[in-house]
Amino acid sequence: MSTKKMLFSLLLIGVLAFSIVASGCIGGQQTTTSASTQTTTKTTTTTTTKIQEQVTLKVIGPWSGKELDAFMKVIKAFEAQHPNIKVEYKTYRAEDLATILPLQFESKDTPADVIAMWGWFITKMGEKGHLMTFNNVINPDEYIPGVLDAVTANGKIYGVPFTAAAKPGFWYRKSFFKKYGLKPPQTWDEFVALLAKIKKIPGIKAPIVSGDSVGWPLSDITEHFILTFGGAQMQLGLISGKIKWEDPQVKAIFEQRLVPLLKAGYFSEPVEWTSAVTAWWKGDYALYFMGTWITGMVDDPNDLGLISLPGCKAMVLAPDYFMVPKYTAHPKEAMELAKFLATEGQRIHVGTNSGKLATWKKVTIDDYWPPMKDVAKIVSNVQAVPDLDDSVGGEWQKTFWDQLKLLWVQPDRLDDVLKTLDEKFPKK
């Protein structure tokens, strides 16, 4: 290479080197000037959107028809707040679940993630180690006194309360009473006289229709008599077994109050309870003892009137309870749903035509469906007590139902009925 070419090459290399320094590092991430040195770092951020896993929860409850429609409004509200959770509902009778669930739980399996069931059953399953606990999920101080007792054992809360049905008395149609010039009674004698007057109305099959299923509507009537003439303490004593059914004071209520009405034909023979609603509403019967949920089962709830036995100062408040089995595949989501049902879900439910009352104290009268507002006020003025047969539970509950069906058609068998109830009562 000639000297002239060599000098030209060296000059070219120098120019290129200067250009690289002047323009900064390759990629443009640093800029250097003669006045100062500035460093600018460009960071590339990659945002990863985590798609929430879609979870399907299975829920089992006793509701169907209009009752289910009201409950599903609660479920839809939960799904709206939890778009990653879908809820599937199935209807099962508690009586059937009492047979199915123990076997599945022993196999560490469950047919659903959240299950509505009797309080005593939930406690029993919880003590056997099959259920999640709610001590750190809900605040017991936010619930009406005593409502958690049925699902609590040894300080552990195995279930959560939902809304409750009250069993306040005999419902009638205001239009029916107006048509025949009838008035709600103020005394026991007036109550009996009312039944006698109704029985003479043409077309009436009986003054009171006796709703029946497996026997529980008859048990509700019986408890109303016990609470009116024996008081809350008698009801609680019968639940605990401290008071016997053959106790003279208990027997007197049957002999002097209930049995005479049965013998006089003031009660119908047992009729399937939903069919009874239809027959009563069209005028085959004048009175129907049923829980507050009946307000959502009739065509015009504003035509409903309510008669409690005169002097009644206590009535059954029967909550529905939910449990979460340990064998759920989605424990976090299942507990979230159970908590919702026990809290804000109640506010939604009492605003429907469910005919239910809140057990969560943060629900107000203004939250209620209008036809239930007066009922809620009435219930708030009497002592709330637990359902007798639901509290005892087990095989005795079925015995209680069967014996009352016997009493209804053969009231002369009272002594046998009371004796059987004492003999079959579970030993403590």
C-alpha positions in Angstrom: 0.0 0.0 0.0 1.3 3.5 -0.9 1.9 6.1 1.8 -0.9 8.2 0.4 -3.5 5.4 0.6 -2.3 4.5 4.1 -2.8 8.1 5.3 -6.3 8.2 3.7 -7.3 4.9 5.5 -6.1 6.2 8.9 -8.1 9.4 8.3 -11.2 7.5 7.4 -11.0 5.4 10.6 -10.7 8.5 12.7 -13.7 10.1 11.2 -15.8 7.0 11.8 -14.6 6.8 15.4 -15.5 10.4 16.0 -19.0 9.9 14.5 -19.7 7.0 16.8 -18.7 8.9 19.9 -20.6 12.0 18.8 -23.8 10.1 18.1 -23.7 8.1 21.3 -24.0 4.4 21.9 -25.7 2.2 19.4 -29.4 2.0 20.1 -29.6 5.6 21.2 -29.7 4.8 24.9 -26.9 7.3 26.0 -26.2 10.8 24.7 -22.8 12.5 25.3 -22.2 16.2 24.6 -19.1 18.3 25.2 -21.0 20.5 27.7 -22.3 17.8 30.0 -23.0 14.1 30.2 -26.7 13.0 30.4 -27.8 9.4 30.8 -31.3 8.5 29.8 -32.4 4.9 30.4 -35.4 3.5 28.5 -37.1 0.7 30.3 -39.3 -1.6 28.4 -42.2 -2.7 30.7 -44.2 -5.9 29.8 -47.6 -5.9 31.5 -49.1 -9.4 32.0 -52.8 -9.4 32.6 -53.7 -12.3 34.8 -57.0 -13.8 33.7 -59.0 -14.9 36.8 -59.9 -18.5 36.8 -63.5 -19.2 36.2 -64.9 -21.1 39.1 -68.3 -22.9 39.2 -69.8 -23.3 42.7 -72.6 -25.8 43.3 -75.2 -24.8 45.9 -77.9 -27.0 47.4 -81.0 -25.6 49.1 -84.6 -26.6 49.8 -86.3 -23.9 47.6 -88.3 -24.2 44.4 -90.9 -22.2 42.6 -91.4 -18.7 43.8 -89.1 -19.2 46.8 -86.3 -20.2 44.4 -87.0 -17.1 42.3 -86.4 -14.9 45.3 -83.2 -16.8 46.3 -81.8 -16.6 42.8 -81.9 -12.8 43.0 -79.4 -13.1 45.8 -77.2 -15.4 43.7 -77.4 -13.1 40.7 -76.2 -10.2 42.9 -73.3 -12.3 44.1 -72.3 -13.3 40.6 -72.4 -9.6 39.5 -69.9 -8.8 42.2 -67.8 -11.9 41.4 -67.6 -12.2 37.6 -65.2 -15.1 37.9 -67.7 -17.2 39.8 -70.7 -19.0 38.4 -73.3 -20.6 40.7 -75.3 -23.7 39.9 -78.2 -24.4 42.2 -80.0 -27.7 42.9 -83.1 -28.4 45.0 -82.9 -31.1 47.7 -85.1 -31.7 50.7 -83.3 -31.6 54.0 -84.9 -34.9 54.9 -83.1 -36.5 51.9 -79.8 -34.7 52.6 -79.8 -36.1 56.1 -79.4 -39.6 54.6 -77.1 -38.7 51.7 -74.6 -36.3 53.2 -73.1 -38.4 56.1 -72.2 -41.2 53.7 -70.5 -38.8 51.2 -68.7 -36.9 53.9 -67.3 -40.1 55.3 -65.9 -40.8 51.8 -64.4 -37.2 51.8 -66.8 -36.2 49.0 -69.5 -33.6 48.8 -72.3 -33.0 46.2 -72.0 -29.2 46.5 -69.7 -26.5 47.8 -72.3 -24.6 49.8 -75.3 -26.4 51.4 -78.4 -25.2 53.2 -79.3 -27.6 56.1 -80.8 -27.8 59.6 -78.7 -26.1 62.3 -78.4 -29.3 64.5 -77.2 -31.3 61.5 -74.6 -28.7 60.6 -73.3 -28.8 64.2 -73.2 -32.6 64.1 -71.2 -32.7 60.9 -68.9 -30.0 62.1 -68.1 -31.9 65.3 -67.1 -34.9 63.1 -64.6 -32.7 61.3 -66.4 -32.4 57.9 -66.9 -28.7 57.8 -65.1 -25.4 57.5 -65.4 -22.9 60.4 -66.6 -19.3 60.2 -65.0 -17.8 63.4 -62.8 -15.5 61.3 -65.3 -14.9 58.6 -68.3 -13.3 60.3 -68.8 -11.1 63.3 -71.2 -12.8 65.8 -72.1 -9.4 67.3 -73.8 -8.4 64.0 -76.5 -11.1 64.4 -79.7 -11.3 66.5 -79.0 -12.9 69.9 -79.0 -16.7 69.8 -79.2 -17.2 66.1 -75.7 -18.7 65.9 -76.3 -21.1 68.8 -77.7 -23.8 66.6 -74.5 -24.0 64.5 -71.9 -23.5 67.3 -70.2 -26.1 69.4 -67.2 -25.7 71.6 -66.6 -22.2 70.4 -66.5 -23.2 66.8 -69.0 -21.7 64.3 -69.7 -24.4 61.7 -72.5 -22.6 59.7 -73.8 -19.2 58.8 -77.4 -17.9 59.2 -79.3 -16.7 56.2 -82.8 -15.1 56.5 -85.4 -16.6 58.8 -89.1 -17.4 58.5 -91.3 -16.5 61.4 -94.3 -18.6 62.2 -96.6 -16.0 63.6 -100.1 -17.4 63.3 -103.2 -18.0 61.1 -103.4 -16.1 57.8 -106.7 -15.0 56.3 -107.9 -13.0 53.3 -109.1 -9.6 54.3 -111.7 -9.7 51.4 -113.1 -13.0 52.8 -113.5 -11.6 56.3 -115.1 -8.4 54.9 -117.5 -10.5 52.7 -118.8 -12.5 55.7 -118.5 -9.8 58.4 -115.8 -11.5 60.3 -113.4 -9.8 62.7 -110.0 -11.0 64.2 -110.5 -12.2 67.7 -109.1 -10.6 70.8 -109.6 -13.5 73.3 -109.6 -17.2 73.2 -113.3 -17.4 73.5 -113.7 -15.1 70.5 -111.3 -17.3 68.6 -113.4 -20.4 69.2 -116.6 -18.4 68.4 -115.0 -17.3 65.1 -114.2 -20.9 64.1 -117.8 -21.9 64.9 -119.2 -19.0 62.7 -116.9 -19.8 59.8 -117.9 -23.5 59.9 -121.5 -22.5 59.1 -120.5 -20.6 55.9 -121.8 -22.5 52.9 -119.0 -24.1 50.8 -116.5 -24.1 53.7 -114.8 -27.5 54.1 -113.3 -26.5 57.4 -112.5 -23.3 59.1 -108.7 -24.1 59.2 -106.8 -26.0 56.5 -104.2 -28.3 58.0 -101.1 -28.0 55.7 -99.0 -31.2 55.6 -95.8 -32.4 53.9 -93.9 -34.8 56.1 -95.7 -33.4 59.1 -93.9 -30.1 59.7 -96.8 -27.7 59.1 -98.7 -29.5 61.9 -95.7 -29.2 64.2 -95.8 -25.4 63.6 -99.4 -25.2 64.7 -98.6 -27.3 67.8 -95.7 -25.1 68.7 -97.9 -22.0 68.4 -100.3 -23.4 71.0 -97.4 -24.4 73.3 -95.8 -20.9 73.0 -99.2 -19.1 73.6 -100.3 -21.1 76.6 -97.0 -22.4 78.0 -94.6 -19.7 77.0 -91.1 -19.6 75.7 -89.7 -21.4 78.7 -91.9 -24.4 78.1 -90.8 -24.6 74.5 -87.1 -24.4 75.5 -87.7 -27.0 78.2 -89.2 -29.4 75.7 -86.3 -28.9 73.3 -83.8 -29.6 76.1 -85.7 -32.6 77.5 -86.0 -31.0 80.9 -89.8 -30.9 80.4 -91.6 -34.0 79.4 -94.5 -34.3 77.0 -96.6 -36.1 79.6 -96.0 -33.3 82.0 -99.5 -32.2 83.3 -99.0 -28.6 82.1 -98.0 -29.7 78.6 -100.8 -32.2 78.5 -103.4 -29.6 79.6 -102.6 -27.4 76.6 -103.5 -30.3 74.3 -106.5 -31.4 76.3 -108.0 -28.0 76.8 -107.0 -26.1 73.7 -105.9 -28.1 70.6 -107.7 -31.4 70.9 -111.2 -29.9 71.4 -110.7 -27.9 68.1 -109.7 -31.1 66.3 -112.7 -33.0 67.7 -115.1 -30.1 66.7 -113.9 -30.4 63.1 -112.4 -26.9 63.0 -109.2 -28.3 61.4 -109.2 -30.2 58.1 -107.5 -33.5 57.7 -103.9 -33.0 56.6 -103.6 -31.6 53.0 -100.4 -31.3 51.0 -99.3 -27.9 52.0 -98.8 -26.2 48.7 -102.2 -27.5 47.4 -103.6 -26.2 50.7 -102.5 -22.7 49.7 -104.5 -22.9 46.5 -107.6 -24.3 48.2 -107.5 -21.8 51.0 -107.0 -18.9 48.7 -110.1 -19.8 46.6 -112.3 -20.0 49.7 -112.5 -23.7 50.6 -111.0 -22.8 54.0 -110.8 -19.5 55.9 -107.6 -19.7 57.9 -104.2 -21.2 57.3 -101.4 -21.4 59.8 -98.1 -20.9 57.9 -94.8 -19.2 58.0 -94.2 -15.7 56.7 -93.0 -17.1 53.3 -96.7 -17.5 52.4 -96.7 -13.8 51.5 -94.7 -14.6 48.4 -97.0 -17.5 47.4 -100.3 -15.7 46.9 -101.7 -13.5 44.1 -102.3 -10.5 46.3 -100.2 -10.2 49.5 -102.0 -6.9 50.3 -105.1 -9.0 50.9 -103.5 -10.9 53.7 -104.4 -10.6 57.3 -102.8 -12.3 60.3 -104.3 -13.7 63.5 -102.0 -14.9 66.3 -103.6 -16.8 69.1 -104.7 -14.2 71.6 -102.1 -13.7 74.3 -99.2 -15.0 72.3 -95.9 -13.4 73.5 -93.4 -15.6 71.7 -93.1 -17.2 68.3 -90.7 -19.4 66.3 -88.0 -17.7 64.3 -86.6 -20.3 62.0 -83.4 -19.3 60.1 -81.9 -21.1 57.2 -78.3 -22.1 57.7 -75.5 -22.7 55.2 -72.4 -24.9 55.6 -69.2 -25.4 53.6 -67.9 -28.9 53.5 -64.1 -29.4 53.8 -64.2 -31.4 50.6 -65.1 -28.5 48.3 -62.7 -28.0 45.4 -63.0 -24.2 45.8 -62.8 -23.4 49.6 -61.9 -19.7 49.1 -64.8 -19.0 46.7 -67.3 -21.1 48.7 -66.5 -19.3 51.9 -66.9 -16.0 50.1 -70.4 -17.0 48.9 -71.4 -18.2 52.4 -70.3 -14.9 53.9 -72.3 -13.0 51.3 -75.4 -15.0 52.0 -75.0 -14.3 55.7 -74.6 -10.5 55.2 -75.5 -8.4 52.2 -77.4 -11.3 50.7 -79.9 -11.0 53.5 -80.6 -7.4 52.6 -81.4 -8.4 49.0 -83.5 -11.4 50.1 -85.8 -9.5 52.4 -86.4 -7.0 49.7 -87.9 -9.7 47.5 -91.2 -11.5 47.9 -89.5 -14.3 49.9 -91.5 -13.5 53.1 -88.3 -13.8 55.1 -86.8 -11.8 58.0 -83.2 -10.8 58.4 -81.0 -12.3 61.1 -78.2 -9.8 60.3 -78.8 -6.7 62.3 -77.5 -4.3 59.7 -80.7 -4.9 57.6 -83.3 -2.2 58.3 -87.1 -2.0 58.0 -86.7 0.1 54.9 -84.9 -2.8 53.2 -88.0 -5.0 53.4 -90.5 -5.8 50.7 -93.6 -3.6 51.6 -96.0 -6.4 52.5 -93.5 -7.7 55.0 -92.8 -4.5 56.8 -95.7 -4.8 59.2 -94.9 -8.4 59.9 -91.3 -7.5 60.7 -92.5 -5.0 63.2 -94.9 -7.5 64.8 -92.2 -10.1 65.1 -89.8 -7.6 66.6 -92.2 -7.1 69.5 -92.4 -10.7 70.7 -89.8 -13.1 72.0 -88.1 -15.2 69.3 -87.6 -18.8 70.1 -86.1 -21.7 68.0 -88.1 -24.2 66.1 -88.8 -27.2 68.5 -88.5 -30.2 66.2 -85.7 -28.6 64.1 -83.7 -28.1 67.3 -84.1 -31.6 68.5 -83.7 -33.1 65.1 -82.7 -36.7 64.3 -85.2 -39.6 64.3 -87.2 -37.9 67.0 -88.2 -35.2 64.6 -89.7 -37.7 62.2 -91.5 -39.3 65.2 -92.9 -36.0 66.2 -94.3 -35.4 62.7 -95.8 -38.9 62.5 -97.4 -38.6 65.9 -99.0 -35.3 65.1 -100.5 -36.7 61.9 -102.0 -39.5 64.0 -103.3 -37.0 66.5 -104.9 -34.9 63.8 -107.1 -37.8 62.5 -107.5 -39.6 65.9 -107.4 -37.0 68.6 -108.6 -39.6 71.2 -105.1 -41.1 70.9 -103.5 -38.1 72.8 -102.2 -40.2 75.7 -100.4 -42.6 73.3 -99.0 -39.7 71.3 -97.5 -38.0 74.3 -96.1 -41.2 75.7 -94.4 -42.0 72.4 -92.9 -38.6 72.2 -91.3 -39.1 75.6 -90.1 -42.6 74.9 -88.5 -41.7 71.6 -86.9 -38.5 72.8 -83.1 -38.7 72.5 -81.3 -39.5 75.7 -78.7 -36.9 76.8 
